[in-house]
Amino acid sequence: MSSSRIRMCPLRFGDTVKETPLHWFDRFIVWSLPAAPDDLVHRVAQRYIAGETLEEAIELVSHLRSLGDFATVDVLGEDIRDIAQADETVKTYLDTLKALAERAGPDPGEHRPNVSLKLTQFGLRLDAEICWANVRRILGYAREIGAFVRIDMEDATVTDATLAVYRRARDEGFRDVGCVLQAYLRRTADDVADLLAQQNAQGRLNVRLCKGIYRERPDVAFQDPDEIRESYMMHARTLVEGGAYVGLATHDLVLVERCRALVDELGAKRDDHEFQALKGVPVEETLHAIRDAGHRTRLYVPYGSHWYAYSLRRLRENPSVAGQVFKSILEGEV
């Protein structure tokens, strides 16, 4: 499922993007994808996923490690309809952690196994206690092998429940566990304050800060891009100054540039933060420059058969990727 032949034009620091007819074409491609044959959608979407198998994900993680990048692995799938499906999800994550640990070896250093998981995949909407029991199994195994688990964030209807699971994990003594906060949510300032207030009692806070990608109502989330950026920078500053370990997760190069200036201004060390991006978003050159400057960089590596909904969300956020891949298909390059 390699996308190495797809011709991309990476953005760089300071780049600005103006609306052109090409942008409208890209958006039309994304809008049309649900009506397209699955095979075509798969060829467009494959830039965002490592593959459908665990072996493909492990190979990509190993490749990233050879380049000096870190990775977090996500098993695709969310919003299960039957609680019995959660057992299979748990098994898949345990297998993923085991395979990552075996490939990393006995002394992985900073490159220890790292996974991200969405709680609706474990039954959060169906039974909160069963969900917690499932997540606890993963946290327990991760602690045994020295792995890190990121509890990912979904839409605003489950924000409270997701943070409750994260707090419960911390209350029960799990320290190698992190959460995600979304800058576009109006509530996030309160969440940042609440989590930082518990930091000393529960150990260092580990937060991935992202803009947010789910479609939310205006009373729930900021809609204006500049407002979202200002919210992001406010929370980034508060978290770094508050002593948290922060994953600065964004492909918005305006924000990347501001975050890089922020960590320099605050004198943040390598062990205080990292820059994160989604696999497939065309910011590779920027990430390489950040990595070469001594910062940690981590890519989000999803895999699995439930690639369709995930990829559509990614493509809606980055329509230029869909347009470029589609043009490569028409030209016979993919």
LUMRO-304766 format. One record per residue: residue in one letter; x, y, z of N, C-alpha, C in turn. Coordinates in steps of 0.1 Angstrom, whole numbers, plus 2048, in hexadecimal, padded with zeros to 3 digits. Each point is the difference from the previous one (the first is absolute). Example, Ala and Ser with C-alpha at 12.3 -4.5 7.8 and 13.67 -1.06 7.14 Angstrom:
LUMRO-304766
A8847C784E7F780C80080980C800/S7FC80B7F980980B8007F880B808/
This chain:
LUMRO-304766
M8087F48007F880C80080980D800/S80B7FE7FA80980C8007FA80B7F8/S80380C8057FC80C7F880C8087FB/S80B7F980080D8077FD8008077F2/R7F77FB7F78008067F27F780B7FF/I7F880380A7F780C80080880D801/R7FE8087F680880D8007F980A809/M80780480B7FA80980A80980D7FF/C7FA80B80480780C80180080580E/P8097FC8097FF80480E80080F803/L7F880380980080E80580C803809/R80380C80180C8038097FC80C809/F80980380A7FD80B8097FD80D7F8/G7F68078057FD80C7FA7F78007F4/D7FD7F47FB7F87FE7F47F2805803/T7FA8077F67F28038017F97FA7F4/V7F37FD8027F87FA7F57F58087FD/K7FE8047F37F58087FB7F67F77F9/E7F48038017F57F97F98028027F1/T8007F47F88018007F27F67F67FB/P7FD8007F27F87F67FB8047F2803/L80E7FE8028057F38037FB7FB80E/H7FF80A80A7FB7FC80D7F17FB7FF/W7F88077F77F27FC7FF8007F27F9/F8097FD7F78017F37FA8037F580B/D80A8038088037F780B7F47FD809/R7F980A8037F47FF8097F67F77F9/F7FE8037F37F67F87F98047F1800/I80D7FD7FF8057F28007FC7FA80E/V80280780B7FD7FB80D7F17FE802/W7F880A7FB7F27FF8007FA7F47F9/S8077FC7F57FC7F57F78047F3805/L80A7FF8098057F38047F67F6805/P7F68048087F77F68057F87F97F5/A7FF8067F47F87FA7F580A7F87F7/A80C80180380A7F97F78027F2804/P8047F77F78037F280380A7FF80B/D7FE7F68098097FE80C80E7FF7FC/D8037FA7F480E7FE7FC80780E7FE/L7F88097F980680D7FE80280880D/V7F67FF80980180780D80C7FA807/H8027F37FF80C7FA80780D8057FB/R8018027F380C8057FA80380E803/V7F580880280280E80580480080E/A7F97F780880280180F80D7FA805/Q8067F77F880B7F880580C809805/R80180C7FC80A8098057FF80280F/Y7F47FE8057FE80380E8017F4809/I8017F47FB8007F480880D7F87FD/A8057F980A80B7F87FE7FD7F37F7/G7F37FC8017FC7F47F97F47FA808/E7FC7F47FC7F57FA8078057F680A/T80D7FC8008057F680980A80580A/L8027F980B80980480B80E8007FA/E8037F67F780E7FF7FB80480D7F8/E7F68067F980380C7F980280C809/A7F980080B80280B80A80D7FF807/I8047F380380D7FE80780C8047F6/E7FE7FD7F480B8047F680180F7FF/L7F580780080180E7FF80680680C/V7FC7FB80C80680580C80F7FE800/S8047F57FC80F7FD7FF8078097F6/H7F98037F580680A7F780180E806/L7F680480780080D80680B80180A/R8027F580880A80080A80E8017FA/S8027FA7F480D8017F980380E7FC/L7F58087FE80280E7FC80280980C/G7FD7FB80C80180880C7F3805805/D7F57FC7F97F28048057FA7F6809/F7F78058087F87F78097F37FD7FA/A7F87F78057F37FD7FB7F77FC80B/T7F38027FD7F67FB8097F67F87F7/V7FC7F48037F87F77F87F2800804/D7F78017F77F28008027F97F57F8/V7F87F88077F87F67F97F38067FC/L7FD8017F37F58087FB7F37F9805/G7F68098027F37FB8047FB80880C/E7F38038007FA80780B7F17FE800/D7F980380B7F28008017FA7F27FD/I8057F68077FB7F27FE7F1800804/R7F97F77FA7F27FE8027FD7F580A/D8097F78017FE7F480980C7FF809/I7FD7FF80D80B80080A8097F57FF/A7FB7F57FA8097F47FD80C8047F7/Q7FE80A7F780A8047F780C805808/A7FE80580C80B80680780B7F6804/D7FC7F38028097F680380A7FE7F5/E7FC8017F48097FF7F480980C7FF/T7FB80C80480880C80080B7FE80A/V7FD7FC80C80A7FE80B80B7F67FB/K7FC7F57FA8097F67FB8098067F6/T7FB8087F78088067F580A80A806/Y7FC80880A80980980680B7F8808/L7FD7F680780A7F880780A7FA7F6/D7FB7FB7F58097FA7F680980B7FA/T7FA80C7FE80880C7FB80B804809/L7FD80180D80A80380A80B7F6801/K7FC7F37FF80A7F58018098017F4/A7FA8027F48098017F480980C800/L7FB80B80580880C80180C7FE809/A7FD7F980C80B7FD80A80A7F77FA/E7FC7F67F98097F67FA8098077F6/R7FA8087F78088077F680A80A806/A7FB80780B80980A80780C7FA807/G7FE7F480580B7F980780080380F/P8097FA80780080180E80480E806/D8068087F880580D8057FC80B7F5/P7F38037FF7FC8097F680380E802/G80380480D80380E8037F38087FE/E80280C7F97F48087FD7F67FA7F7/H8047F67F87F87FA7F67F87F4806/R7FA80280C7F87F68067F37FF7F9/P7F97F58017F37FE7F97F680C804/N7F98057F77F780B8027F37FE7F8/V7F57FF8067F37FE7F97F680B804/S7F78037F77F58098037F37F87FE/L7F68038087F37F87FF7F4809802/K7F67FD7F97F38088027F67F8808/L7FB80680A7F87F880A7F37FB7FB/T7FA8067F57F37FA7FB8037F37F9/Q80D7FD7FE8037F37FA8007F580B/F80080580D8007F680B7F3800807/G7F58077FA7F37FF8067FC80C808/L80780C7FF7FD80B8087F18047FF/R7FA8007F47F28047FF7F67F6805/L8057F38017F77F58048007FD80E/D80C7FF8068017FD80F80E805805/A7FF80B80880C8068048097F7809/E7FA7F88088087F78088077F57F8/I7F97FA7F68077F77F880B8067F8/C7FD80D7FB80B8077F980C802809/W7FE80480C80B80280A8087F3802/A7F97F58028067F38028097FC7F4/N7FB8037F48077FD7F380D809800/V7FF80C80280B80980080A7FD80B/R7FB7FC80B8097FC80B8097F47FC/R7FA7F77F98097F47FB80B8057F7/I7FE80A7F880A8057F780A808808/L7FC80880A8098078088097F7808/G7FA7F58068077F780880B7F97F8/Y7FD7FC7F380A7F97F880B80B7FC/A7FB80C7FD80A80A7FC80A80380B/R7FB80080C80980280C80A7F5801/E7FC7F47FD8097F480180C8017F6/I7FD8057F480A8017F680780D7FE/G7FC80A80980580D7FF7FB8097F4/A7F47FE7FD7FA8077F47F880C805/F7FD8097F77F880C8027F27FF7F9/V7F68048077F27FF7FA7FA80F800/R7FC8047F47F980D7FE7F17FD7FF/I7F88068097F27FF7FF7FB80C7F6/D7FC7FC7F57FD80A7F57F3807803/M7FD80B7F97F48088027F77FE7F4/E7F38008027F77FF7F57F680C801/D7F47FF7FB7F880C7FF7FB80480E/A7FB80C8017FD80780D7F67F8808/T7F87F77FB7F67F98088077F680A/V80C7FD7FD8077F680980C807807/T80280D80080B8068068017FD80F/D7F58038077FF7FD80E8047F2804/A7F97F77F98027F180280F7FC7FE/T8068067F580D7FC7FC80A80580B/L7FE80D80480980580B7FE7F980D/A7F47FB8027FE7F980D8087F3800/V8017F97F48087F47FF80E803803/Y80580B7FA80E80480180380380F/R7F780880780280380E8007F3808/R7F77F77FD7FF7F380780D7F87FF/A8068007F480C7F97FE80B806808/R80180D80180A8078087FD7FD80F/D7F48018047FC7FD80E8057F2804/E7FF7F67F78047F380380F7FD7FE/G80880B7FE80E7FE8008077FE7F3/F7F88017F58067FF7F380780D7FC/R80C8007FE80780C7FD8048027F1/D8027F57F98048017F27F38007F7/V7F880A8037F38027F97FE80F7FD/G7FB8037F47FE80E7FD7F28027FB/C7FC80C7FE7F38047FB8028097F4/V7F58057FA8008097F57F680B803/L80480C7FE7F780C8017FF8077F3/Q7F48057FD7FD8067F37FE80F801/A8098087FA80080E8027F48077FB/Y7F87FA7F77F58087FB7F47FF809/L8007F780A7F57FF80A80080B809/R7F58068037FF80C8098037FC80E/R7FE7F38048027FB80D80F7FD804/T8098007F680D7FB80280880880A/A7FE80D80180780880B7FE7FA80E/D7F37FD8027FD7FA80D8067F2802/D8007F87F58067F380180F801803/V8078097F980E80280380380380E/A7F880A80680180480E7FE7F4809/D7F57F97FE7FD7F480880B7F6800/L8057FD7F580A7F57FF80E805806/L80380C7FE80D8058067FF80180F/A7F48028057FE80180F8027F2806/Q7FE7F67F88027F280680E7FA7FD/Q8088087F980D7FB7FB8097FC80B/N80280780B80A7FD80A7FC7F3807/A7F37FE8027FB7F48088017F37F7/Q7FF8027F37FF7F47F780C7FF7F7/G80A80880280C7FF7F77FE8097F4/R80B8017F880080A7F57F57FD7F6/L7F980B7FC7F67FF7F68067FE7F2/N7FA7F87F88057FE7F27F48027F7/V80080B7F87F58047F88048027F1/R7F87FA7F78018047F27F680B7FE/L80580B7FB7F780B7FD7FE8017F1/C7F47FF7FB7FC8017F27F680B7FE/K7FD8047F47F680A7FD7F27FA802/G7FE7F47FB7F37F98007FA7FF7F2/I7FB7F47FD7FC7FE7F27F17FC7FF/Y7F97FD80A7F27FC8007F780D7FD/R7F57FE7FA7F780B7FD7F880380D/E80280C8067F980380C7F780D7FE/R7F68028097F880C7FF80880C805/P7FC80C7FB80880C80380080380F/D7F57FB80880080380E8097F6807/V8057F67F98097F680680F8027FC/A8028057F480D8017FB80280D7F8/F80B80680080480B7F87FF7FC7F1/Q7FB8097F88007FD7F280A8087F7/D80480B8058098097F980E7FB801/P8077FE7F580E7FA800809808809/D7FF80E8008098088087FD7FE80F/E7F37FF8037FC7FD80E8067F3805/I7FF7F67F78057F380480F800802/R8078077F780F80280280380780D/E7F980A80380380780D7FD7F880C/S7F57F87FF7FD7F780B80B7F5801/Y8057FB7F580B7F680080C805807/M80480C7FC80D8068067FE80380F/M7F48058047FE80280E8017F4808/H7FA7F57FB8017F380880E7FA7FF/A8078027F580E7FB7FF80980780A/R7FE80D80180880780A7FD7FC80E/T7F37FF8037FC7FC80E8057F2804/L8007F77F78047F280380F800801/V8088067F880E80080180580780D/E7FA80C80280380780C7FC7F880D/G7F57F87FF7FB7F980B8087F3803/G80A7FD7F78097F48037FB7F47FA/A7F68007F77FB7F47F980A7FD7F5/Y8007F37FC8067FB7F47F68027F5/V8038087F57F68037F68047FB7F3/G7F67F97FA8027FC7F27F980B7F7/L8088087F97FA80B7F87FC7FA7F3/A7F47FC7FF7FB7F97F47F88087F7/T8068047F57F98087F68088007F3/H7F98007F48078027F37FE80E7FB/D7FA8098087FF80E7FD80D806802/L8078047F480D80580180280D807/V7F580880080080C8088017FD80F/L7F97F68048007FC80E80E7F9803/V8057F87F780D7F980380B80B802/E7FF80A7F880A80B8017FF80780D/R7F38038047FE80680D8047F780C/C7FD7F37FF8047F780B80F7FF801/R8078007F580E7FF80080680C807/A7FA80C7FD80580C8067FC80080F/L7F57FA8047FB80080E80A7F7808/V8037F47FB8097F880880E806802/D8048077F580D8078017FF80B80B/E7F58087FF7FE80B80A8007FB80E/L7F97F58027FF7FA80E80C7F8804/G8097FD7F780B7F88047FD7F2802/A7F57FB7F97FC7F280280A7F67FB/K8037F680880A7F67FC7FA7F57F8/R8087F77FB7FC7F57F77F67F8808/D8027FE80D7F77F88087F4807805/D7FD80B7FA7F48088047F57FF7F5/H8047FD7F47F68017F58047F87F4/E7F77FE7F68037FB7F37F78057F6/F8048007F47F78047F57FA7F47F9/Q7F38007FE7F97F47FB7F98047F3/A7FE7F67F77F88027F47FA7F37FC/L7F68007F87FA7F47FA8087FB7F5/K8007F37FF8067FA7F47F98057F4/G8078047F67FA8037F37FE80F7FE/V80080880A7FE80E7FE80E8067FB/P7FF8087F580D8047FA80880B807/V8057FC80B80980980880D7FA803/E8047F67F880C7F880480C808801/E80280A7F780D80880080080880D/T7F58058047FF80880C8037F880C/L7FB7F48018037F780B80E7FC800/H8067FE7F580E7FC7FF80980C806/A7FC80C7FC80880B8057FF80180F/I7F47FE8057FE80080F8087F6807/R7FF7F37FA8087F580680F8037FF/D8058057F580E8037FF80580B809/A7F680880580380B80A8007FB80E/G7FD7F38028027FA80D7F37FD807/H7F48037FA7F37FD8067FC7F27FC/R7F87FA8097F97F37FD7F58037F6/T7FF7F77F67F58007F77F97F2800/R7F38008007F97F48007F48007F6/L7FF7F47F87F67FF7F77F57F6805/Y7F48047FD7F47F88047FE7F57F5/V8017F38038007F67F67F47F7802/P7F58027F97F47F78018017F47F7/Y7FA7F58047FF7F57F77F37F8803/G7FC7F87F67F47F88037F68007F4/S7F67F88017F67FF7F67F680B800/H7FF80780B7F680B80180680D7FC/W8058017F480780B7FB7F780B7FA/Y7F47FC7FC7F88097F87FC80D807/A7F97FF80B7FB80C80780C809805/Y80B7F980580B8088048068087F5/S8027FA7F48078067F57F780C7FB/L7F37FE7FF7F780B7FC80280C809/R8017FE80D80280C80980D8077FD/R80B7F87FE80D8057FD7FF8087F2/L7FA7FA7F67FF8077F37F880C801/R7F58008087F880D80180980B806/E8097FC80980880A80680B8057F7/N8057F77F780B8037F77FC7FC7F2/P7F78087FA7FB7FC7F280A8007F6/S80B80880280B8017F58067F27FF/V8017F880A8067F27FF7F77F87F7/A7F38018027F77F87F78028047F1/G80080D7FE8028057F280D7FB7FA/Q80B80180880D7FC7FA8017F17FD/V7FA7F880A8007F17FE7F77FD7F4/F7F58067FF7F77FD7F58068037F2/K80780C8008078037F380B7F67FD/S8077FB80A80A7F67FE7FA7F37FB/I7F47FD8057F97F47FB7FD8017F1/L7FA80C7FC7FD8037F280C7FF7F7/E80B80480680D8007F88077F2800/G7F97F78078067F280080C7FE808/E80280980A80B7FF8097FE7F880C/V7F37FD8037FC7F980D7F87F47FC/
